[in-house]
Amino acid sequence: MEQNKIGPDGLTSNERFVQYAISIGAIEFVPEGRKLKSGRISPYFFNSGLFNTGETIGELGKVYAAEVFKHGRPDVIYGPAYKGIPLSVVTAVAVAQLGGRNVGYAFNRKEEKTHGDGGIIVGASLAGKRVALVDDVMTTGTSSGEAVEIIRANGGVPIDCVIAFDRQERGKESELSAVQEFEKNYGIPVYAAATLANLISYLQKLPEDWGDGGGTEEMLNKILAYQEEYGVQ
């Protein structure tokens, strides 16, 4: 998936992912607003849990694989438990199928195993390997930061992180977003299949009478107001 490539439908690849996420309900519009964990009332919601069938998780794997190919050549795809586990597997499968490159996949146990194969890592060895971290979203950067520490503790070299959606909004006590904080703290770039900016640009291309919940312009204006209040530079 090339970041700025425009297809015959007039959409960039990122906007096409937005379109797909909307079609399965993973991006939901909430005109009346929905309270987030941060306490903010958001007019839209991204739910990665709705990529929950063979078809939808397969599509997500293709998007992640495209990002992985575009930005680096990892030896291993690593996903933190628990949501990152299926992502690591499906991304490695998609990399092999789409790019013809046989990469390993790995994830962590919540508790280190002391018998059998032992250790905290399941799957491919990380020692001396270039590792791409995959996760669903980055709300605070805490879980992704812990994943980086696990990768490094097991001899791996984390080269980047791929997530499904970046809300591009600042933290409650910072002018930086969770993604920006993570990049600053760990020196590792984060790439998203789609961002709030991609969602906005997609909505700007739709006709006014699109959707069942009313006019596109009204929904777009609510999202733009939210971006104005909480968005990062």
C-alpha positions as CSV (number, residue, x, y, z in Angstrom):
1,M,0.0,0.0,0.0
2,E,1.8,3.1,-1.2
3,Q,1.0,6.1,1.0
4,N,0.0,8.6,-1.7
5,K,-0.9,6.4,-4.7
6,I,-4.3,7.4,-6.1
7,G,-6.3,4.6,-7.6
8,P,-8.9,4.6,-10.4
9,D,-11.6,5.4,-7.8
10,G,-9.8,8.6,-6.9
11,L,-8.9,7.4,-3.4
12,T,-5.4,6.9,-2.0
13,S,-4.6,3.6,-0.5
14,N,-5.0,5.0,3.0
15,E,-8.4,6.3,2.1
16,R,-9.4,3.0,0.7
17,F,-8.6,1.4,4.0
18,V,-10.8,4.0,5.7
19,Q,-13.5,3.1,3.3
20,Y,-13.2,-0.6,4.1
21,A,-13.1,0.0,7.9
22,I,-16.3,2.1,7.6
23,S,-17.9,-0.7,5.6
24,I,-17.4,-3.2,8.4
25,G,-18.2,-0.8,11.2
26,A,-14.7,-0.6,12.4
27,I,-14.9,3.2,11.9
28,E,-18.2,4.3,13.4
29,F,-19.7,7.8,13.2
30,V,-21.4,9.0,16.4
31,P,-23.1,12.4,15.7
32,E,-24.1,12.7,19.4
33,G,-20.5,11.9,20.5
34,R,-19.1,9.0,22.5
35,K,-17.0,9.2,25.6
36,L,-13.5,7.8,25.3
37,K,-11.2,6.5,28.0
38,S,-9.6,10.0,28.0
39,G,-12.9,11.5,28.9
40,R,-13.2,13.3,25.6
41,I,-16.4,13.1,23.6
42,S,-15.5,12.0,20.1
43,P,-17.8,12.1,17.0
44,Y,-16.1,9.0,15.6
45,F,-14.8,5.7,17.0
46,F,-12.3,3.2,15.7
47,N,-12.8,-0.4,16.9
48,S,-10.1,-2.8,15.7
49,G,-12.1,-5.7,17.4
50,L,-14.4,-5.7,14.4
51,F,-11.7,-7.2,12.2
52,N,-12.8,-10.5,13.6
53,T,-13.4,-12.8,10.7
54,G,-11.1,-14.6,8.4
55,E,-11.9,-12.2,5.6
56,T,-11.6,-9.0,7.6
57,I,-8.4,-10.0,9.5
58,G,-7.0,-11.2,6.2
59,E,-7.6,-7.7,4.7
60,L,-6.0,-6.1,7.7
61,G,-3.0,-8.4,7.3
62,K,-2.5,-7.2,3.7
63,V,-2.5,-3.6,4.8
64,Y,0.0,-4.2,7.5
65,A,2.2,-6.2,5.1
66,A,2.2,-3.4,2.7
67,E,3.3,-0.9,5.4
68,V,6.0,-3.4,6.5
69,F,7.3,-3.7,2.9
70,K,7.2,0.0,2.3
71,H,9.2,1.0,5.3
72,G,11.7,-1.8,6.0
73,R,12.7,-5.4,5.6
74,P,12.2,-7.1,8.9
75,D,13.2,-10.7,9.7
76,V,10.4,-11.1,12.3
77,I,6.9,-9.6,12.8
78,Y,6.3,-9.2,16.5
79,G,2.9,-8.6,18.2
80,P,2.4,-7.9,21.9
81,A,-0.2,-10.1,23.7
82,Y,-3.0,-10.2,23.3
83,K,-4.3,-8.1,20.4
84,G,-1.0,-8.2,18.6
85,I,-0.9,-12.0,18.5
86,P,-3.2,-12.5,15.5
87,L,-1.7,-9.4,13.9
88,S,1.8,-10.9,13.9
89,V,0.6,-14.1,12.4
90,V,-1.7,-12.7,9.7
91,T,0.9,-10.1,8.7
92,A,3.7,-12.7,8.3
93,V,1.3,-14.8,6.2
94,A,0.5,-11.7,4.0
95,V,4.2,-10.8,3.6
96,A,4.9,-14.3,2.4
97,Q,1.9,-14.4,0.0
98,L,2.2,-10.8,-1.4
99,G,5.9,-10.3,-1.3
100,G,7.3,-13.8,-1.5
101,R,9.4,-13.2,1.6
102,N,9.3,-15.8,4.4
103,V,9.5,-13.8,7.6
104,G,9.1,-15.2,11.1
105,Y,6.4,-14.2,13.6
106,A,6.6,-14.0,17.3
107,F,4.6,-12.8,20.3
108,N,5.0,-12.8,24.1
109,R,3.4,-14.7,26.9
110,K,1.9,-12.6,29.7
111,E,3.9,-14.7,32.1
112,E,7.2,-16.4,31.5
113,K,7.1,-20.1,31.1
114,T,9.6,-22.1,33.1
115,H,9.1,-25.6,31.5
116,G,8.9,-27.0,28.0
117,D,10.1,-24.5,25.5
118,G,10.3,-22.0,28.3
119,G,10.8,-18.2,28.1
120,I,8.5,-15.4,27.4
121,I,8.6,-15.4,23.6
122,V,6.5,-17.7,21.4
123,G,7.4,-18.3,17.8
124,A,10.6,-17.2,15.9
125,S,13.7,-16.2,17.8
126,L,14.3,-12.5,18.0
127,A,18.0,-12.7,18.7
128,G,20.0,-10.6,16.2
129,K,16.9,-10.1,14.1
130,R,15.4,-6.9,12.6
131,V,11.9,-6.8,14.1
132,A,8.7,-5.0,13.0
133,L,6.3,-4.4,15.8
134,V,2.5,-4.6,15.0
135,D,-0.3,-3.4,17.2
136,D,-3.9,-2.3,16.7
137,V,-3.8,1.3,18.0
138,M,-1.6,3.4,20.2
139,T,-3.6,5.1,22.9
140,T,-0.9,5.8,25.4
141,G,2.2,4.1,23.9
142,T,2.6,2.1,27.1
143,S,2.0,-1.4,25.8
144,S,4.0,-0.7,22.6
145,G,6.8,0.6,24.8
146,E,6.8,-2.5,26.8
147,A,6.9,-4.5,23.6
148,V,10.0,-2.7,22.5
149,E,11.7,-3.5,25.8
150,I,10.8,-7.2,25.4
151,I,12.2,-7.3,21.9
152,R,15.4,-5.7,23.0
153,A,15.7,-7.9,26.1
154,N,15.5,-10.9,23.8
155,G,18.2,-9.7,21.4
156,G,16.0,-8.2,18.7
157,V,16.4,-4.9,17.0
158,P,13.0,-3.1,16.6
159,I,13.0,-1.1,13.4
160,D,9.5,0.3,13.2
161,C,5.9,-0.1,14.5
162,V,2.8,-0.4,12.4
163,I,-0.7,0.3,13.7
164,A,-4.1,0.3,12.1
165,F,-5.3,3.8,13.0
166,D,-3.7,7.0,14.4
167,R,-6.2,9.4,15.9
168,Q,-3.5,12.1,15.8
169,E,-4.7,13.8,19.0
170,R,-2.6,15.1,21.8
171,G,-2.4,13.5,25.2
172,K,-4.2,14.9,28.3
173,E,-1.0,16.3,29.7
174,S,1.1,16.8,26.6
175,E,1.1,18.6,23.3
176,L,2.3,15.4,21.6
177,S,0.2,12.5,20.5
178,A,0.7,9.0,21.8
179,V,2.5,8.1,18.6
180,Q,4.7,11.2,18.8
181,E,5.6,10.4,22.4
182,F,6.5,6.8,21.5
183,E,8.7,8.0,18.6
184,K,10.4,10.5,20.9
185,N,10.9,8.0,23.7
186,Y,12.1,5.0,21.7
187,G,13.5,6.5,18.5
188,I,11.3,4.1,16.4
189,P,9.0,5.4,13.6
190,V,5.4,4.5,13.7
191,Y,3.3,4.0,10.5
192,A,-0.4,3.8,10.4
193,A,-2.7,2.2,7.8
194,A,-4.9,5.2,8.2
195,T,-5.0,8.4,10.2
196,L,-7.5,11.0,11.2
197,A,-6.3,13.1,8.3
198,N,-7.0,10.2,5.9
199,L,-10.5,9.9,7.4
200,I,-11.2,13.6,6.9
201,S,-9.8,13.6,3.3
202,Y,-12.0,10.6,2.5
203,L,-15.2,12.3,3.9
204,Q,-14.3,15.4,1.9
205,K,-14.6,13.3,-1.3
206,L,-18.0,11.9,-0.5
207,P,-21.4,13.3,-1.7
208,E,-23.4,15.3,0.8
209,D,-26.2,12.7,1.0
210,W,-23.8,9.8,1.7
211,G,-24.6,7.4,4.5
212,D,-27.7,6.6,6.5
213,G,-27.1,9.0,9.4
214,G,-27.5,12.3,7.6
215,G,-25.3,14.6,5.6
216,T,-21.6,14.1,5.2
217,E,-20.9,17.8,5.7
218,E,-22.5,17.8,9.2
219,M,-20.4,14.7,10.2
220,L,-17.3,16.2,8.7
221,N,-17.7,19.5,10.5
222,K,-18.1,17.6,13.9
223,I,-14.8,15.7,13.2
224,L,-13.0,18.9,12.1
225,A,-14.2,20.7,15.3
226,Y,-12.8,17.8,17.3
227,Q,-9.5,17.9,15.4
228,E,-9.3,21.6,16.0
229,E,-9.7,21.2,19.8
230,Y,-7.6,18.1,20.3
231,G,-5.5,17.5,17.2
232,V,-1.7,17.6,17.1
233,Q,0.4,19.8,14.8
